[in-house]
């Protein structure tokens, strides 16, 4: 209810998270912890009543303390465990450090190159969100760069066993538009070692919000011989969330629950909270209506015709 003496008072106590032009989610804010306009985007750290501390970029929740592990485990572990022996890993984005945290849980990892365009986001998250990164920025295996991920890959000759693309969604005014295109995925493909694999956060994958997900999947299919979409429910997003694993040779969907559990037990330093063999099987089992939408999607995002959300 709005305070009649101050109609804007109640509005300030709610985070308006616009899912699409026709749908907005409201999260009650208990406390505004920090806000700043960085060089590239508007950053807020807020404590919400339902999901605890949240990282918000350009008005959209990126991670919440209560459930970020669901998203980050889904993004990282299916491809890390699908690879036979991942030693070198490239991360695009992931400024709060939680993707890095999950990568470093794999015993085989010897080197991680993380590239984020926004130093401000990393510095602020490093200070205000220690529960998210859990000291991962101090790990000796990390090499951290503040530049455009596409520019970095164009200028390096290094190859990686696993690449993980954990970028904000492609807002038209945002910094990530040309990191969701066929040309960028071709660049990643050229930087993967033989037997390499990439995972891409692919946007909302719910009943009424499939347009970004299906185009990302189709674009990756135009580049890689194997591109497997999968999804999981993320409560703070109040929606299913999509990912895509792509490779020249690896198909993570073929891993059995037993094999996933065996690899977790032998290759990881801690047991994931949300992800295991049965979760893996469920994530790669898409409902019929989504499979049909993917099969009927013809659009490929390119540098000349990128995909945006509004």
Secondary structure, DSSP 8 states (H G I E B T S, - for coil): ---TT-HHHHHHTEEEEEEETTEEEEEEEEEEEEEEE-SSSEEEEEEETTTEEEEEETTEEEEETTTHHHHHHHHHHHHHHHSSS--EEEEEE-TTSHHHHHHTTBTT--EEEEE-S-HHHHHHHHHH-HHHHTTGGG-TTEEEE-S-HHHHHHH----EEEEEEE----BTTSS-GGGSSHHHHHHHHHHEEEEEEEEEEEEE-BTTB-HHHHHHHHHHHTT-SEEEEEEEEEGGGTEEEEEEEEESS--GGG--HHHHHHHHHHHBSS--SS-SHHHHHHHT---HHHHHHHHH------SSS---B-
